Every structure is written in C-alpha cells, then in structure tokens.
Amino acid sequence: MKYSTLSLKSMIKTRYPSFAFLLTAASITLAGTTSAQNISPPSGLDTVTIEQTRTIANELLGQLGQKLKSTMSAEGPEAAVSVCKEASPSIAKTLSAKHGAQMTRVGTRVRNPAMGTPNAWQKDALMQFEGRLAQGEAPATMEYWKVVNIDDGKRELHYAKAIMVQPICLSCHGAASEIPASLSEKIRLEYPQDQATGYSVGKLRGAVVVSKTLN
C-alpha cells in the first residue's frame, strides 16, 4: 500500500509521533559539556581518530534514518519496527567492517537484547551520562572517551555518545498505556523481551558506542 507524502506525514504526526525521529535520526539530540570524568578525548589521541570516531557514530543514525524513511513511505510506520530490528544490526556490522571498529547502540532499558545490551564499560558510560545530567549538564554533545590497555600491549578506544528522549519518542518509548494498540502489538511480536517503555522527555535513552583498537 502506497502513502502520499501528505497522508504519511499526517499519519505519523497524529498516530505515531515517535517515529518522526527515526526519519531524521542524525538530528536526534545528543548530550554534553565540561565537568566529569571521560568528557574530553584522552591526551595523545590524534585528531583524525577523534573526528573519525565521531563521524561513524553519527553515520549509524543517519543510515538507519534513511532506511526507515523509505520503508515508511511505501508501507507505513508499523513496518519500520521490523526494519529497525533487521536493518540496524546490519548497518552497524557494515560500518564496523568499513571503519575497523565495533559499533552499536545500547539502551538504559533494552528493547533488542541482541544489540542493545550494554557491556561493562558501556554501563559505566551510561552511568556517567546519568550523573552528568543530574548535575545539570546541558544535553548537546555529551560524550564519553577512554583508552584502555588490552592483550599484547595493545590499546583500545572506548567512545559513547548519549541519546536523549525527545517528545516525538514517547508513543513508542513512553508509558505503555499510551502506545497505540496496533503499534504495541507489533513491538510485542518483534521484541518479546522489550523493556524500553516508561521514558519521559529529557531522560537518557541510551548511547551510540564505538570500540576501536589503536595502532
């Protein structure tokens, strides 16, 4: 079934406002300022690595947004639930191979355990983000940086970029009682272990995370 541009926009606005953010994923508000551990890139980390790391974090959101936009134009918003489940891990895998890194999205509450469950350092990043937000840090460019020693004397970069909850996210991640019935059923079928509801505007949703071995 095809949707006109006007009818699609109207339907998304009135029935599925949370999916609007997926159409413009690169514009999702991300967070940060200057008063906590791991805010700035570690000294000695070269400028090229810093900028490449930031770029690939945004690239995941941008590519996923484009994929979801084309799907919703042709099939409607509920189809995007399946696309997000299938396309997001695929895009992350492709970008990881392209840039010689490991990248994914993780959540403070997990919707997709296959790719959204944070490991130890990612949990630390999310906890730091929560603390910085509680201290009044503005949600603009909040980042976590850390370089750790791994096997054989190698070093690994850990990077995270915070993702905040926006008003348009709430019909999918807000109070369960307020999610449209058909969308709620689709989420239940695709994500039977879903925990990613009950959020409110301004809360931390999760992060884009990148791990990269340094030469």
N, C-alpha and C positions, 0 to 999 in steps of 0.2 A: 504494500500500500504506500502510495506517494503522498507526501505532505508538501503543501506550498510553503514558501518562506514565511508568509504572514501567519498561516494557521499553525505552523510549527512553533513560531515564537510565542504566539498567544497561548498554545497548549502548555509549553514549558513554563511560561510565566505564571499561569493560573493553577496548573495541576502538579508540575514537577519543578519548582523553582531551584531545587538543589542541583539539578543537572546543568544549569546555566554555567556554573563554574567550571565544568568539565569542557565546555566549548571554548573557554578562554583560559585554559589551565596555566598558561605562562603568566597570567595576571593575578593568580592566587596570592593573597597577602602572605608574605614570609616575614620573619621577625628578627630584631636585634639592636644593641648599642655597645656600651663600653665598660661594664663593671663586674665581670665574673671570669672564672677560670675558663680557658679554652675559647675565648672570644675571638682573638686575632690569630692569623696564621703563625705557626711557630717560626722563630728566627732561623734563618738558614734555608727556609723553603723558598725555592726560586719562583719568580713572578709568573713564569709560563705555567708551572704546575698549579699555582693558585688559581689563575684565570681559567685554565682548562677544567679544573675541578668544579668551579662554579658554573661553567658553561654546560657540562654534561648533566649536572643536577637539574638545570632548567630545561635541558633538551628532552629529558624523560617526560616532564609535564607537557611540554609543547607538542611532542609527537602523539602522546595519548589524547590530548585535546583535539587534534586534527582528526584522528581516527574516530573518536566519539561523535564529532560534528557530522561527518559524512554518514555515519550509521543512523543517527537520529533524523537526518534529512530524508533518508529513504524509508526507515522503518519505525521511527518514533522513539521516545525516551526509554521505554522499558527494555528495548533491545540493547541499549547501552550498558545495562547491567552485565549482560553476558560478554560484551566487548571488553569492558573493564577487567573482567575476570581473566579473559583469554589474552587480550592484547597487551595489557600492562606487563605481565611477566615476559612476554615475547620481546617487547620493546626494550625492557631492562636488560635482557640477555644479549640482544643485538648491540646495544650501546656499550655494554661491559666488554664485549669482544672487540669492538671498534676502538675503544679507548684504553684497553689494557687495564681495566679496573673491574670491581664488583660493585654494582649499584642496584638499589631497590627503594621502595617506600615502606616505611614501618609506621604503625599507629600506636597511640596510647591505649586504644581499645581496638582489638583486632577484628577485622571483617573477613579477611582472607588469610588463614594461618599459613598457607603455602608461601606467601611472600611478605606478609605484613607483621610477622612476629619479630620483635627486636631481640638481638643478642645482648651480651653483657655490656659492651661499650655503647651500643645504641640506646640501651636503657639509661645508661649514665648521661648520654646526651639529652634524652628526653627529660630526665630529672633536672638537669641543669636549666633547660629551657623553662620548665615549670617554675623553678626558683627565681629565675631572672624576670619572668613575667610578674610573679608575685611581688617583686621588688620595684615594679613599675617600669621595667624596660619596655620601650616602645616597639610594637610589632612592625618592623620594617625590613631589616636584613639580618635577623638573628642567625648566627652560625656557630658551629662547634668545630674546632680543629684540634687534632692531636697526632703526634708521631710517636710510634711505639717500636721497640726492638722486637724482632721475631727471630725465627730459627736462622742459623748460619750467619749471624751478624747483619742480616738484612733489616731494613726499616719499613714500616707500613704507615701510610697516611690514613687517618680516620676523619671523615668530614660528614657533617649533617647540617641540613638547612630546614628550619622549622616551617610547618604548615599550620596556619590558624583556621579556626572555624569562622566562616562568614555567614551572613543571614541566608544566602541562597543555598547553603549546605543543609539547612535544618530539615527539609522534608525527607531527606534520605538518612541523616545522622542525628536528627533532633529527637524529641520524645516519640517513643514507639507508637503511642496512641494517635499521633498527628501525622504519621506517614500514610499516604493514600493506600487503600486496601490492595489494589492490584499491584502496586509497586512493592508493598510489604511482602506479598506472596512471592513475587519474583525474587526478591532478595533472600527470602527464606529458602527457596529452592536452590538458588545458586550458592548461597553461603549458609549452610545449616548450622554452623558454629558461630554465626555473627554475634559480636558483642559491641559493634560500633554505632550504638544509638545512645540517646540521652545527653548529647552535647548541647551547649548553648554558645551563642555568639561570643567571640573573643577567647575561647578556650583553645588549648593546644590540641590539634587533631593528630599530629604525628610529624614525620620528617622524611625528606629525601636523604638517603645515606649513601656514601661512597667510600670504598676501601681501595687503596692502590699501593702496590709495592714500589718503593722508591729505589732508584739506582744509586 
